C-alpha cells in the first residue's frame, strides 16, 4: 500500500525490504481510520437522526408505520373531562355551593392526575403499561357510575374528584409516553393528533350532557358518559404497546431504578415553572368561562354549557398546529409567542360586554390552549437526553404542573369572590392574564439560556 510521506530511497530493493519490516499505517490513519473507508461507509458517518439514536445504543424510532400510528390511535381514545360539569353544578340543581367550593371538585381531579404522574411514570418505565391502562379504565368508568348516584357535594367530591382522578392518573402519562419511542422527526405531529382526541371527546361529552341532562336527568346522563368512556378506553387496552428497545450499556445496570434527576436540572425545572404558570392561567378559563356567561345573563338554560364545546372545537386546531409547527422550529420557539398571545387574549375578557364577545374569546382560547395542553410533553422530551427515563421525567414534571390547578381553580374562585358574595370578574380575568404573561417571561429566560440570542436556532 502506498503511504504518503514515505521518504524516497534510491535503492528500490532496500525500500521494499524496509517497508516490509515496518507498520505502514501512519499516525493520521490510526487516528482517523475512516480515511480509507469506502465512500458508502463515509456517508454513513454523517449525522442523521438515526445515527444519533444509534450512538446512544438505541434502535431508531420507525417514525411512522402501522404499529406507530396505532399507538397514536390508542392514546387518542383516552379522554377525561370535567369542564361541562362545573357549569352544571353552579346552576344549583344537584346541590348548592359557591363557585370556590365547586372548583375544588375539578381541581382535586386534575391534581390527582398530575400528582400521581411521578409514581405512574416510574411504573410505566418498568413495563407495566397494560396494568396501568386496566386500572385507569376501571377507575374512570367506576367513578362515573358512582357519580351518577350522588346527590350531595361531598359525594361528588369523592366520586369525581378522587375516583375518576385516580383512574385518569393511571392513563395520563402512558397516553403520552407510549407514543414517543415510535417517532422522531414527526413526534410533534403525533402528539398533536393525540391531543385532538381529548378535544373531540370533550365535544362529544359536552353535547351529550347538554342534550340529555333535561331529558333523562343527571344520573342517566352521567351513566351514558361512563359507557362512552368504557367503549373508548377499550381501544388502548387492545392496541397500545410499549416499544421494546435495547438500552445503552452504560445505563443498563441501573435501568430498573426510577430516575428523579429532573429536579436537579435547572433548564428542565425552569420549563416546568413556565408550564405551571401558563397552565394555571388556562385553568381559570376552563373552570369559569361558562359560569361567566351564565352569571352575566347572556346565556340561559343549557346554552352556557356549549361554551365548553366551542373551546374544544377550537382546541382541535390548537392542539395539532402548534405541535406540527414545533417539528419545524422547535417547541420553545412555539410556546414563547403563544404564551404572550394567550396572556393578551385573557386580558381581553375585561372588554367583553355580550354573548358574541365571550363566544369569540372561547373560540380563540381553544385555538391557543394547545400551547399549554399538548405542547408541554414536547418541551419535557426536548430537555430529556435519556429517553428511556421519559416516563419518570414526565411524571416529575406533571407532579409540579399539577399544583397549578390550585391557583387556577380555587385560587381564581377566591379572587372572584374576594369581597364577599359578589362576583368580581375583572379581578379574575386580570389574575388569569398576569399568570400567562409571567409564563411568557419565564420562557424568554429559558429561550436565552438554551439557545442564546440567535433567533434562527431550532429549539
GIDAQUI-V410916 format. One record per run of one state. SS is the DSSP state (alpha for helix, beta for strand, coil for the rest). FROM is the first residue (numbers start at 0). TO is the last residue. If there is no record, write none. Layout:
SS;FROM;TO, SS;FROM;TO
//
This chain:
coil;0;10, alpha;11;20, coil;21;25, alpha;26;30, coil;31;31, alpha;32;35, coil;36;37, alpha;38;43, coil;44;47, alpha;48;54, coil;55;64, alpha;65;75, coil;76;81, alpha;82;88, coil;89;97, alpha;98;114, coil;115;115, alpha;116;124, coil;125;127, alpha;128;146, coil;147;151, alpha;152;179, coil;180;185, alpha;186;238, coil;239;247, alpha;248;251, coil;252;259, alpha;260;263, coil;264;264, alpha;265;294, coil;295;301, alpha;302;317, coil;318;319, alpha;320;328, coil;329;329, alpha;330;350, coil;351;353, alpha;354;372, coil;373;374, alpha;375;381, coil;382;385, alpha;386;401, coil;402;402, alpha;403;415, coil;416;423, alpha;424;450, coil;451;458
//
